[in-house]
Amino acid sequence: MALQEISVVPVLQIAGAYTAADNVGGLLTFDVAGSGRPIVLKRLIIIDADKENAEFNIHFFNASPAAAARTDADAYAPVAADLAKKLTTINVAGTVYVDSASDSIAIKEDLDYEFVLKTELYAVLACVATPTYTAVDDLTVKIVVDVL
């Protein structure tokens, strides 16, 4: 067993608010060393430099979903073939965030989702409300996985 922490910084739109159920930042690709082996998703962390504290549903896939399910600022709209690739969805409520002077962080711990990956782990953030970010790099999404 080997723990890995993998970070992705999605590129956000800053032209205005996202609409509820929009994809935020497009496709997230987590390059998990040891692909092809079982992994256990242990922790999910969202760092918000803009302190929006937005509620998200983060959808995980074992392969890249079609553009309709992953394009930034478009509605999350998976097709049937995407649903066959889906591994799980984790909700991150706005109440989970803890603020500091400069940013906020949401941590979902004690997760125990086991997957076998062909390649990378893919994810899409879909907002529940209408956050508005001021910089394209205001969010960082981290996962901690255990490669078995």
DRENDOGU-234550 format. One record per atom (N, C-alpha, C): residue number from 1; atom name; x, y, z. Coordinates in steps of 0.001 Angstrom, whole numbers, plus 524288, in hexadecimal, padded with zeros to 5 digits. Example, Ala and Ser with C-alpha at 12.3 -4.5 7.8 and 13.67 -1.06 7.14 Angstrom:
2
NODE    k   a     px     py     pz
NODE    1   N  83386  7E9C6  81E78
NODE    1  CA  8300C  7EE6C  81E78
NODE    1   C  83390  7F31C  81E78
NODE    2   N  83232  7F736  81BA8
NODE    2  CA  83566  7FBDC  81BE4
NODE    2   C  83264  8001E  81EBE
//
This chain:
148
NODE    k   a     px     py     pz
NODE    1   N  80341  7FB5E  80000
NODE    1  CA  80000  80000  80000
NODE    1   C  8036B  804DD  80000
NODE    2   N  801ED  808AA  7FCB6
NODE    2  CA  804D9  80D87  7FC63
NODE    2   C  80111  8120C  7FBA5
NODE    3   N  80124  815B0  7FF4E
NODE    3  CA  7FDCA  81A4B  7FEDF
NODE    3   C  80009  81E22  7FAF1
NODE    4   N  7FCA3  82065  7F7C6
NODE    4  CA  7FE1C  8247A  7F414
NODE    4   C  7FA61  8290C  7F4B6
NODE    5   N  7FC96  82DC8  7F49C
NODE    5  CA  7F966  83289  7F487
NODE    5   C  7FA23  834FE  7EF35
NODE    6   N  7F5D3  835F0  7EC7F
NODE    6  CA  7F606  837FD  7E729
NODE    6   C  7F2AF  83CE2  7E6F5
NODE    7   N  7F4E5  84120  7E4D7
NODE    7  CA  7F224  84623  7E47B
NODE    7   C  7F117  84794  7DED5
NODE    8   N  7ECA4  84A0F  7DE06
NODE    8  CA  7EB3A  84C29  7D8EC
NODE    8   C  7E918  851A9  7D9D5
NODE    9   N  7EAB4  85555  7D68D
NODE    9  CA  7E8B0  85AAE  7D6C5
NODE    9   C  7E55D  85B88  7D1DD
NODE   10   N  7E031  85B54  7D276
NODE   10  CA  7DCDD  85C2C  7CDDD
NODE   10   C  7DD2F  861D6  7CC08
NODE   11   N  7DCC2  8629C  7C6EA
NODE   11  CA  7DCC1  867E8  7C4AF
NODE   11   C  7D718  869C8  7C49B
NODE   12   N  7D60B  86DEE  7C79F
NODE   12  CA  7D0BC  86FD6  7C866
NODE   12   C  7CF6B  87464  7C4D1
NODE   13   N  7CA70  874E6  7C396
NODE   13  CA  7C89F  8799B  7C0E6
NODE   13   C  7C85B  87DFC  7C4E4
NODE   14   N  7C983  882AE  7C355
NODE   14  CA  7C909  88718  7C6EF
NODE   14   C  7C5AE  88B6B  7C495
NODE   15   N  7C2E3  88A28  7C073
NODE   15  CA  7BFA3  88E09  7BDCF
NODE   15   C  7BA76  88EF5  7C095
NODE   16   N  7B90A  88BA3  7C42F
NODE   16  CA  7B413  88C2E  7C6F1
NODE   16   C  7B309  88761  7CA2A
NODE   17   N  7AE72  8872D  7CC57
NODE   17  CA  7AD0D  882D0  7CFC5
NODE   17   C  7AC1A  87DDD  7CCA0
NODE   18   N  7AD52  8797B  7CF11
NODE   18  CA  7ABAE  8747B  7CCF0
NODE   18   C  7A5DB  873E5  7CE10
NODE   19   N  7A32B  870FF  7CAD4
NODE   19  CA  79DB3  86FC1  7CBAD
NODE   19   C  79D62  86AB2  7CECB
NODE   20   N  79970  86A25  7D1F5
NODE   20  CA  798C6  86554  7D4FA
NODE   20   C  798F7  8609F  7D157
NODE   21   N  79BD5  85C9E  7D2ED
NODE   21  CA  79C9E  857B4  7D016
NODE   21   C  7A096  8582A  7CBA6
NODE   22   N  7A35F  85C92  7CB5C
NODE   22  CA  7A790  85D21  7C77A
NODE   22   C  7AC6C  85A12  7C911
NODE   23   N  7AF52  8585D  7C522
NODE   23  CA  7B493  85653  7C601
NODE   23   C  7B80D  85AEC  7C766
NODE   24   N  7BB5F  85A33  7CB3C
NODE   24  CA  7BEE6  85E5D  7CCF8
NODE   24   C  7C47E  85CA5  7CBD8
NODE   25   N  7C6E4  85F3A  7C806
NODE   25  CA  7CC5B  85E1F  7C6CD
NODE   25   C  7CD42  859C1  7C2ED
NODE   26   N  7C93D  85761  7C0DB
NODE   26  CA  7C9FF  85343  7BD00
NODE   26   C  7CBE4  84E2B  7BF66
NODE   27   N  7CE2F  84ADF  7BC1F
NODE   27  CA  7CFE0  845AB  7BDBD
NODE   27   C  7D49F  845F9  7C154
NODE   28   N  7D469  8431F  7C5AE
NODE   28  CA  7D8C9  842A0  7C948
NODE   28   C  7DB2F  83D3F  7C86C
NODE   29   N  7E04D  83D11  7C79B
NODE   29  CA  7E301  8381C  7C6BB
NODE   29   C  7E700  83756  7CB03
NODE   30   N  7E653  83333  7CE00
NODE   30  CA  7E9ED  831E7  7D23C
NODE   30   C  7ED60  82D69  7D069
NODE   31   N  7F260  82E81  7CFD0
NODE   31  CA  7F61C  82A9E  7CDF5
NODE   31   C  7F7CE  8273A  7D28D
NODE   32   N  7F53B  822D4  7D326
NODE   32  CA  7F648  81F4D  7D789
NODE   32   C  7FA81  81B6B  7D5EF
NODE   33   N  7FEEE  81B98  7D897
NODE   33  CA  80315  817D2  7D783
NODE   33   C  80123  8126A  7D904
NODE   34   N  80234  80EA1  7D5B5
NODE   34  CA  8006F  80955  7D6C9
NODE   34   C  7FB24  80838  7D466
NODE   35   N  7F9B5  80B2E  7D04B
NODE   35  CA  7F4BB  80A37  7CDAF
NODE   35   C  7F477  80486  7CBFA
NODE   36   N  7EFCC  80271  7CBF6
NODE   36  CA  7EF0C  7FCF7  7CAC3
NODE   36   C  7EEC2  7F9A9  7CFAE
NODE   37   N  7F015  7FC11  7D407
NODE   37  CA  7EFC9  7F973  7D91B
NODE   37   C  7EB41  7FBC8  7DC2F
NODE   38   N  7E959  7F8FC  7E003
NODE   38  CA  7E530  7FB39  7E34D
NODE   38   C  7E733  7FFEF  7E65D
NODE   39   N  7E3DF  803DD  7E6D0
NODE   39  CA  7E508  8085C  7EA27
NODE   39   C  7E069  8092E  7EDC5
NODE   40   N  7E16B  80BC4  7F21A
NODE   40  CA  7DD41  80D4C  7F5AD
NODE   40   C  7DD8B  81334  7F64E
NODE   41   N  7D951  815DF  7F4E3
NODE   41  CA  7D8F2  81B84  7F5A9
NODE   41   C  7D7EB  81C70  7FB6F
NODE   42   N  7DBA2  81F00  7FE14
NODE   42  CA  7DB65  81FB6  803BC
NODE   42   C  7D997  82527  80566
NODE   43   N  7DB14  82921  80269
NODE   43  CA  7DA07  82E7F  8040E
NODE   43   C  7D960  831EE  7FF39
NODE   44   N  7D5E8  835C4  7FFB7
NODE   44  CA  7D4FF  839AF  7FBAE
NODE   44   C  7D58C  83F04  7FE3D
NODE   45   N  7D8A2  8426B  7FBD1
NODE   45  CA  7D9A2  8479D  7FDFB
NODE   45   C  7D8A5  84BA7  7F9B1
NODE   46   N  7D5C4  84FBB  7FAFE
NODE   46  CA  7D50E  85424  7F76A
NODE   46   C  7D705  85902  7FA2E
NODE   47   N  7DAD2  85B8A  7F7C9
NODE   47  CA  7DCE8  8607B  7F9CF
NODE   47   C  7DAAC  864D2  7F66C
NODE   48   N  7D840  868A5  7F8E4
NODE   48  CA  7D589  86CE2  7F636
NODE   48   C  7D822  87211  7F79D
NODE   49   N  7DB4A  8741E  7F41B
NODE   49  CA  7DE18  87902  7F50B
NODE   49   C  7DA7C  87DC8  7F4D0
NODE   50   N  7D5BD  87D1A  7F2E6
NODE   50  CA  7D203  8816C  7F27C
NODE   50   C  7CDF0  8814A  7F6D9
NODE   51   N  7CE19  87D44  7FA15
NODE   51  CA  7CA77  87C9D  7FE75
NODE   51   C  7C4B8  87CB5  7FCC5
NODE   52   N  7C3A3  87A53  7F84A
NODE   52  CA  7BE3A  879D0  7F67F
NODE   52   C  7BB53  875B6  7F9BC
NODE   53   N  7BE33  871C4  7FB99
NODE   53  CA  7BBEF  86D80  7FEAE
NODE   53   C  7B74C  86AFD  7FBEA
NODE   54   N  7B809  86A1E  7F6E5
NODE   54  CA  7B3DD  86807  7F39F
NODE   54   C  7B2EF  8623D  7F4AB
NODE   55   N  7AE04  860C3  7F489
NODE   55  CA  7ACA7  85B3D  7F4DE
NODE   55   C  7AD8D  858C8  7EF84
NODE   56   N  7B001  8543E  7EF82
NODE   56  CA  7B128  85170  7EAAE
NODE   56   C  7AF67  84BCC  7EB11
NODE   57   N  7AE0F  8499B  7E69B
NODE   57  CA  7ADE5  843FD  7E5E2
NODE   57   C  7B29C  842C6  7E274
NODE   58   N  7B616  83F76  7E44E
NODE   58  CA  7BAA0  83DFE  7E131
NODE   58   C  7B9B5  83872  7DF46
NODE   59   N  7B996  837EF  7DA17
NODE   59  CA  7B85E  83303  7D77F
NODE   59   C  7BD80  8307E  7D5C2
NODE   60   N  7BE69  82BAD  7D759
NODE   60  CA  7C333  828DF  7D5F9
NODE   60   C  7C20F  824C8  7D1CA
NODE   61   N  7C5BF  82452  7CE17
NODE   61  CA  7C53F  820C2  7C9AC
NODE   61   C  7CA45  81DA6  7C8F6
NODE   62   N  7C9CC  818FB  7C695
NODE   62  CA  7CE6A  815DA  7C56A
NODE   62   C  7D094  816EA  7BFF6
NODE   63   N  7CDE9  81A2F  7BCF4
NODE   63  CA  7CFAC  81BE7  7B7CC
NODE   63   C  7CD4D  82144  7B6DA
NODE   64   N  7CF8D  82429  7B349
NODE   64  CA  7CDBE  8297B  7B242
NODE   64   C  7C824  8297E  7B032
NODE   65   N  7C4AE  82C81  7B2A3
NODE   65  CA  7BF58  82CE3  7B0A1
NODE   65   C  7BF27  83061  7ABC9
NODE   66   N  7BAD5  8301F  7A903
NODE   66  CA  7BA0B  83350  7A452
NODE   66   C  7B9FA  8391A  7A5B5
NODE   67   N  7BAB4  83C60  7A1C4
NODE   67  CA  7BB11  84205  7A28D
NODE   67   C  7B65F  84441  7A576
NODE   68   N  7B1B4  84237  7A487
NODE   68  CA  7ACFD  84443  7A711
NODE   68   C  7AD20  84388  7ACFA
NODE   69   N  7B035  83FDC  7AEBF
NODE   69  CA  7B07F  83EE1  7B45B
NODE   69   C  7B519  8418F  7B6E4
NODE   70   N  7B863  84456  7B3E3
NODE   70  CA  7BD3D  8464A  7B631
NODE   70   C  7BEE5  84BBF  7B480
NODE   71   N  7BC1C  84E4E  7B110
NODE   71  CA  7BDC1  8536A  7AF1A
NODE   71   C  7BCA3  8579F  7B32D
NODE   72   N  7C093  85AD1  7B455
NODE   72  CA  7C010  85EF5  7B83A
NODE   72   C  7BB84  86290  7B6EE
NODE   73   N  7B877  863DA  7BAEB
NODE   73  CA  7B41A  8678F  7BAA9
NODE   73   C  7AF74  86591  7B782
NODE   74   N  7AF8B  860A7  7B5D0
NODE   74  CA  7AAF7  85E33  7B368
NODE   74   C  7A84B  85AD8  7B78B
NODE   75   N  7A359  859D2  7B6C4
NODE   75  CA  7A07D  8567C  7BA6A
NODE   75   C  7A2D6  85100  7BA75
NODE   76   N  7A328  84EB9  7BF12
NODE   76  CA  7A4EB  8494F  7BF89
NODE   76   C  7A0BC  845DE  7BD0A
NODE   77   N  7A205  84370  7B8A0
NODE   77  CA  79E2A  84073  7B59E
NODE   77   C  7A0A6  83B7B  7B374
NODE   78   N  7A190  837A5  7B6D5
NODE   78  CA  7A3F2  832D2  7B4ED
NODE   78   C  7A047  82FD2  7B152
NODE   79   N  7A288  82D42  7AD6D
NODE   79  CA  79F7D  829D3  7AA02
NODE   79   C  79FB9  82450  7AC42
NODE   80   N  79CA4  820CB  7AA18
NODE   80  CA  79C5D  81B74  7AC2D
NODE   80   C  7A1BA  818DC  7AC6B
NODE   81   N  7A505  819BA  7A881
NODE   81  CA  7AA3D  81757  7A881
NODE   81   C  7AD8D  81966  7AD02
NODE   82   N  7ACB6  81E52  7AE91
NODE   82  CA  7AF92  82085  7B30A
NODE   82   C  7ADF5  81DDC  7B81A
NODE   83   N  7A8FE  81CA2  7B890
NODE   83  CA  7A717  81A38  7BD5C
NODE   83   C  7A98E  814DA  7BE33
NODE   84   N  7AAEF  81236  7B9F7
NODE   84  CA  7AD9B  80D2F  7BA71
NODE   84   C  7B330  80DDA  7BC87
NODE   85   N  7B565  81282  7BBF3
NODE   85  CA  7BAB8  813B0  7BDC9
NODE   85   C  7BAC2  815D9  7C360
NODE   86   N  7B638  8172B  7C553
NODE   86  CA  7B5E3  819DB  7CA60
NODE   86   C  7B71D  8162C  7CEE0
NODE   87   N  7BA40  8182A  7D28E
NODE   87  CA  7BBCF  8151A  7D719
NODE   87   C  7B8C2  8169E  7DBFC
NODE   88   N  7B83F  81BB4  7DCEB
NODE   88  CA  7B554  81D9A  7E172
NODE   88   C  7B49B  8237D  7E0FB
NODE   89   N  7B14B  8259E  7E44A
NODE   89  CA  7B09C  82B3E  7E4E2
NODE   89   C  7B113  82C7F  7EAAB
NODE   90   N  7B412  83091  7EBDA
NODE   90  CA  7B4B5  8324F  7F142
NODE   90   C  7B2C0  837E8  7F199
NODE   91   N  7AF4E  838E2  7F554
NODE   91  CA  7AD5C  83E2C  7F63A
NODE   91   C  7B0D7  840E3  7FA37
NODE   92   N  7B24F  845BF  7F8FC
NODE   92  CA  7B53B  8490D  7FC9C
NODE   92   C  7B1B9  84DB4  7FDD2
NODE   93   N  7AF6C  84DAB  8026A
NODE   93  CA  7ABC4  851CE  803F7
NODE   93   C  7AEB4  856D6  80546
NODE   94   N  7AC2D  85B35  8048C
NODE   94  CA  7AE84  8603A  805E9
NODE   94   C  7AFD2  860B7  80BA6
NODE   95   N  7AD0E  85DCF  80EE7
NODE   95  CA  7ADF4  85E0A  8148B
NODE   95   C  7B2D8  85B16  81643
NODE   96   N  7B538  85823  812B8
NODE   96  CA  7B9E9  85517  813FD
NODE   96   C  7BECC  8588D  81415
NODE   97   N  7BEA3  85CFE  8115B
NODE   97  CA  7C33F  8605D  810DE
NODE   97   C  7C49D  862EA  8161A
NODE   98   N  7C9B1  86398  816EB
NODE   98  CA  7CBBC  86683  81B57
NODE   98   C  7CEE2  86B04  8191B
NODE   99   N  7CDB4  86FC2  81ACF
NODE   99  CA  7D055  87469  818CB
NODE   99   C  7D54A  8759D  81BD4
NODE  100   N  7D91D  877AE  818FA
NODE  100  CA  7DDA7  87A1D  81B68
NODE  100   C  7DD82  87FD7  819C0
NODE  101   N  7E17E  882BF  81B07
NODE  101  CA  7E199  88847  8198D
NODE  101   C  7E1AC  88902  813A6
NODE  102   N  7E40E  88562  810D0
NODE  102  CA  7E4C8  88625  80B2F
NODE  102   C  7E1A2  8827E  807BA
NODE  103   N  7DFEA  87E01  809AC
NODE  103  CA  7DD31  87A47  80660
NODE  103   C  7D9D4  876AA  809B5
NODE  104   N  7D7B1  872A5  8074F
NODE  104  CA  7D4A7  86ECC  80A37
NODE  104   C  7D5F1  8695B  80829
NODE  105   N  7D4A1  86575  80B59
NODE  105  CA  7D5DD  86014  809ED
NODE  105   C  7D162  85C8F  80BA8
NODE  106   N  7D01E  858D4  80846
NODE  106  CA  7CC52  854C4  80986
NODE  106   C  7CF2F  84F93  8094F
NODE  107   N  7CE83  84C66  80D51
NODE  107  CA  7D112  8474C  80D82
NODE  107   C  7CCEF  84328  80E8C
NODE  108   N  7CCA7  83F69  80B09
NODE  108  CA  7C950  83AD4  80BC9
NODE  108   C  7CCFB  83650  80D16
NODE  109   N  7CCE9  834AC  811FF
NODE  109  CA  7D079  83096  813CF
NODE  109   C  7CD98  82B70  8147F
NODE  110   N  7D09E  8277B  81594
NODE  110  CA  7CE8C  8224B  816AD
NODE  110   C  7CB4D  8201F  8122E
NODE  111   N  7CCCC  82198  80D6C
NODE  111  CA  7CA52  81F3E  808D7
NODE  111   C  7CC9B  819D0  80821
NODE  112   N  7C9C2  81667  805BE
NODE  112  CA  7CBA9  81116  80508
NODE  112   C  7C97D  80EE5  7FFEC
NODE  113   N  7CA9B  811A7  7FB92
NODE  113  CA  7C8BF  8100A  7F677
NODE  113   C  7CD19  80D24  7F3A9
NODE  114   N  7CC42  8082D  7F27D
NODE  114  CA  7D04B  80511  7EFDF
NODE  114   C  7CEFA  80487  7EA17
NODE  115   N  7D2E6  805A7  7E6CC
NODE  115  CA  7D244  8055B  7E122
NODE  115   C  7D6ED  8027B  7DECB
NODE  116   N  7D624  80045  7DA31
NODE  116  CA  7DA7A  7FE70  7D6FE
NODE  116   C  7DA76  801F0  7D22D
NODE  117   N  7DED8  80489  7D13F
NODE  117  CA  7DF34  80845  7CCF2
NODE  117   C  7E21B  805E7  7C855
NODE  118   N  7E063  80756  7C399
NODE  118  CA  7E346  805DC  7BEE8
NODE  118   C  7E7D3  8099F  7BE27
NODE  119   N  7E6CF  80E98  7BEF8
NODE  119  CA  7EADA  812A1  7BE6D
NODE  119   C  7EA50  81664  7C302
NODE  120   N  7E926  81B42  7C1DF
NODE  120  CA  7E88C  81F2E  7C5FD
NODE  120   C  7E311  81EEF  7C85B
NODE  121   N  7E27D  821EC  7CC97
NODE  121  CA  7DD5E  822C4  7CEF5
NODE  121   C  7DB76  82812  7CD08
NODE  122   N  7D6B7  8283C  7CAFF
NODE  122  CA  7D484  82D08  7C8D5
NODE  122   C  7D016  82EF4  7CC54
NODE  123   N  7CF5A  8341A  7CC64
NODE  123  CA  7CB1F  8364E  7CF87
NODE  123   C  7C91D  83B4D  7CD03
NODE  124   N  7C44F  83C9B  7CE78
NODE  124  CA  7C1D3  84176  7CCD1
NODE  124   C  7BF4B  843D4  7D1A0
NODE  125   N  7C064  848DC  7D293
NODE  125  CA  7BDC3  84BD0  7D6B5
NODE  125   C  7B8D8  84E3A  7D469
NODE  126   N  7B477  84D6B  7D6EF
NODE  126  CA  7AFA3  84FFB  7D54D
NODE  126   C  7ADA6  85322  7D9F7
NODE  127   N  7ACEA  85838  7D92E
NODE  127  CA  7AB34  85B8C  7DD84
NODE  127   C  7A557  85AD4  7DE6E
NODE  128   N  7A3CA  85B79  7E34D
NODE  128  CA  79E54  85AFE  7E4BC
NODE  128   C  79BA9  86051  7E466
NODE  129   N  79E8C  86485  7E58D
NODE  129  CA  79C5B  869D4  7E55B
NODE  129   C  79F12  86CEA  7E0FE
NODE  130   N  7A064  871D6  7E209
NODE  130  CA  7A26E  8754D  7DDF0
NODE  130   C  7A74F  87839  7DFBF
NODE  131   N  7ABB2  8758A  7E080
NODE  131  CA  7B06E  87847  7E23B
NODE  131   C  7B2AF  87BC0  7DDEA
NODE  132   N  7B559  87FE2  7DF92
NODE  132  CA  7B80F  88366  7DBFD
NODE  132   C  7BDA8  883E2  7DDDC
NODE  133   N  7C15A  88236  7DAB3
NODE  133  CA  7C6E0  88256  7DC2F
NODE  133   C  7C98E  8870C  7D9BD
NODE  134   N  7CD9A  888FF  7DC58
NODE  134  CA  7D054  88DA8  7DA7C
NODE  134   C  7D57C  88C78  7D7CC
NODE  135   N  7D760  887AC  7D83A
NODE  135  CA  7DC38  88624  7D598
NODE  135   C  7DB89  880AF  7D356
NODE  136   N  7DE2E  87FA6  7CF0A
NODE  136  CA  7DD9B  87A9D  7CC5C
NODE  136   C  7DFBB  87611  7CF8C
NODE  137   N  7E2E8  87730  7D38A
NODE  137  CA  7E543  8730A  7D6B2
NODE  137   C  7E37D  87341  7DC6B
NODE  138   N  7DEAC  874EC  7DD5A
NODE  138  CA  7DCAB  87575  7E2B2
NODE  138   C  7DBAA  87042  7E571
NODE  139   N  7DB2E  86C01  7E294
NODE  139  CA  7DA2E  866EF  7E500
NODE  139   C  7DEBA  86333  7E43B
NODE  140   N  7DFB7  86008  7E82E
NODE  140  CA  7E33B  85B8D  7E7C0
NODE  140   C  7E042  856DD  7E9DC
NODE  141   N  7E04D  852AE  7E6E1
NODE  141  CA  7DDBE  84DD9  7E884
NODE  141   C  7E1FF  849CE  7E973
NODE  142   N  7E1FE  84784  7EE1B
NODE  142  CA  7E5D9  8438E  7EF80
NODE  142   C  7E300  83E91  7F101
NODE  143   N  7E576  83A40  7EFB2
NODE  143  CA  7E388  8353B  7F192
NODE  143   C  7E814  83260  7F422
NODE  144   N  7E6C5  82F20  7F7CB
NODE  144  CA  7EA99  82B97  7FA1F
NODE  144   C  7E89A  8261B  7F905
NODE  145   N  7EBDE  82307  7F666
NODE  145  CA  7EA6A  81DAD  7F514
NODE  145   C  7EE65  819ED  7F75D
NODE  146   N  7ECA4  81547  7F863
NODE  146  CA  7EFFF  81105  7FA10
NODE  146   C  7F045  80D2E  7F58A
NODE  147   N  7F4F2  80C6B  7F35F
NODE  147  CA  7F5A4  808B4  7EF1C
NODE  147   C  7F6C9  80367  7F191
NODE  148   N  7F37B  7FF9A  7F06A
NODE  148  CA  7F3F9  7FA75  7F2D0
NODE  148   C  7F796  7F6E2  7EFAD
//
